[in-house]
Amino acid sequence: MNVAALAGTIVGSLVLPVAGLILLIVGIRKRSTSRRQASIGYPPGYPPATGYPGDQPGYPPPPGYPPAAGYPMPPQPVPPKPAGTGLIVTGIVLLVVGALAVVGTLANAVLHSSRLAIGDCLTNSILTDPPDWHPSSCSNSDAVLQYAANADSNGNCPDGKRNDSSYLSAEHNGVRMCFAANLLQGQCYASEHNDKTVRAASCSRTGTVRVVKRIDGSTDASACPKHTRALTYPQPKRTYCTERAGTS
């Protein structure tokens, strides 16, 4: 997923939590307003109803007559539902769902950012501890490795070799991968990681090798100039014509 697509997805995912936050705020304000009005008491013009006077103290009922029964209390009204409850609940639900969507989008982006495809180029960072498996542009001089193929059941790369192969092999997510060199024409390189790979270097440095010619789609070593050394890869089909650059 590229940056623009990821940004668009995240912005789209934020619609739900933003809407939820707005509803939550409106609901809380509505409830607060309702509570302030309730604390004032009865509305103007409607004082509380006075009860009927009972027997005056000090005057017992006449003999033979039971005490006067009081008037029954009227049924208590059902307390109203707090104002804004629906808005608050809806807002919380939207916030939670939206937050989960954003987290899921980011997690999916991270997962796919490290998923490799045949043809992806990488730097020597895949050999560090911890390794970095994020692809890089193949035009980047530091991206000297290109994912060419998976090793076969015997661990052999496309040249039929497991050891002393022209491919660098490394394991990632339980899969043994074969990497061809991704070298730029005219660039010089020096050995790296005990000659397992190379890195871009100044052509004036001792022991460097210059890529005189890069031929994609061919494994014909005879296409290289006579004074150069040919390095070929069967997959992807590629030939490098190299020469020593720095003085020994």
N, C-alpha and C positions, 0 to 999 in steps of 0.2 A: 504494500500500500504506500503510494507516494505521499509527500508531505501535504499537498493540496487536498487530496482525497481524505487523508486522515483529519485535517483541520475541518473540512466540511462535515465529516461524520460526527466529530466531537461537537461542533456548533449545533448540528441537528439534534444530538442527544441532549443538549442543554435546554431544549425547549420545555420538556416536561418538568425538570427541577425548577426552572425559573417560574413557570406557571404555578407550580405547587407552592413556591415561596410566596408569590403574590397572594394566592388564596389564603395561605396560612396567616399572613400579615393582616389581610382584610378581616378574616374571621376573629383574630385576637382583638383587633380594634373594635369590632362590632360587639364582642362579648364585654369588653371593658366599658364601652358606652352604656350597654344594657345594665351592668352592675351599678354604674354611677346613678342612673335614673332610678333603679330600685332602692337605692339607699336613701333617696329623698322621702319616701313614704307614700302615702296615698296621694293621688292626683288632686289638684285644687278643686274644691267644691264637693269632695267626697270624703268627709271625715269618717272615722270609724264609727260603726253603729253602736249606740249605747245599749247595754243590756237592760232587761226589765228588773226593777228593784225587787228584791226578795223581802222576806219578813224583816222588820226592823228589830235590831237586837234589843233584848230586854223585855220583849212581849211574847210570852210563850203562847202556843195555840190553845184555844178553848178546850176544856175537858171533853173527851170523847171524839175529838176531831184530829185526824192525823195531820202532821205538818204539811204545809202546801208544797206540792211538788214543783221543782224548778222547770223552766222551759228547756226542752232538749236543744243541744247545740246543733247548729246547721252543719251539713256535711262540708268537710274541708275541701277546698278546690285542689285539683291536681296541680302540683307545681309545674310551671311552664319549663320546657326544655331550654337549657342555656342558649342564649343567642349566639350565632356564629359557629355552633358545633359542626354543622355540615361542612362549612367552608374549611374549618380547621382539619377535620378528618380527611377531606379530599386533598387538601394541601399537603398533609403528611404523606399520604399514599403516593401522590405524584412526585414528591421529593425523593422518597425511597426508591420508587421505580426508576426515576431519572438518574439517580446516583448509581444504581446498579448497571444501567445502560452505559453510562460514561466509563465506569470501571471495566465493564466487559469490552468496550471498544478499545480502550488503552491496552488491556491484556492481550486482545487479539492482534493489535498492531505490533506489540513486542514479540509475540510468538512468530508472526510472519516475517518480521524484520530479520530474524536469524535463520529462517528456513531457506535452504539453498536450492538452486536450480542449476541444471547442466548449463555451463557457459558463464556462470557468475565468476567474477574475479575477486580475489582476496589478497590481503597483505600477509606478511610473515607472522602477524599477530596470532595466527591459528596455532603457532608452535610455542607460544608463551604460556605461562602459568599464572592466572587462568587464561585460556585461549579466547580470542575474539573472533567470532564466526560471522560478523556482519559483512555483507558484500560491499565492494567498492567499485568505483568506475574503472573499467578496463583501460581507460586512457591515463589513469593515475600511475605515475612511475613507481610508486610504492606497491601497487597491486601486481606483484610479480607471479602470482599463482592463479590459474584458471581451472575451475572444476570441470574436468573432462569426462569422467565416468566413474561408476562404482566398480570396485574390484570384483572379480568372479568368485565362485565358491571356494577356490583355492587361494584366494587373496592376490591373484595376479592382476596387473593393470593391462590396458590395451596393447602394450608391447609384449605381452605374454610373460612378464617377469614380476616376481614378488620382491626379490632383492636385486640390487644393482640396476634398477629400472630407471629410465629417463624421467619417469613420473615420480612425484613426491606423493606418498600415500599417508593418510591420516584418518583416524576414526572420529566420527561425529554422530551422536545419537544412535550408537550401535551399528553404524554403517561405515565400512572402510571405503574411503573415497580416493580417487586418483586425480592428481593435479598436474597439469602441463604448465610449462613456463609461459608467462605472459610478458614478453620483452618488447620494448619499443625500438624501432629502427633508429639508429644513430645514437642511442643511449649506451652508456657504459655501466658495467655491473661488476660487483665483487662478491666473492663467496660468503655465505652466511650460514649459521647454525651447523657447523662442522661439515660444510660442503653439501648440506641437504638442499639448500636453496641459495638464492642470490639476492642482492639488494642494489638499488641504484647508487652509483658512486661517480666521483669525478674521474674523467678519462686520464688525468695526470697521475692518478694514484697507482702505485706499484701493484702488479698482479691483476689489474682490471681487464675485462674483456669488452670489446665494442661489438654491438650488433650492426654489421655492415648492411645486411639485407634481411627482411622478413617476408616470407612467401606463404600466404594463407591459401589453403585448398590444395596443397601439393606436398608430396613427400620425396620429390626428385632432388636428391643431393647434388646431382650434376649441374643444377641451375645456379649453384653458388660459384662465385669467382674462384680462380685457382688458388689464390693465396689465403683463402678463408677455410674455416672448418665448418662442416655441416652438422646440424643437430635437427633431427626429424622426429615428428610425433604422428602416429597413425590416427589418433582421435583427440581433438579435431585435427584434420590433416594440416600440417604446418611444418615449415622448414626455416631454420635460422642459419644464417651465414655469419660467422663470428671471426674475430681476429684479436690478438693481444693488443692492448692499448698502452698501459703503463709500462715503464722500463722495469726490468727484472732486478 
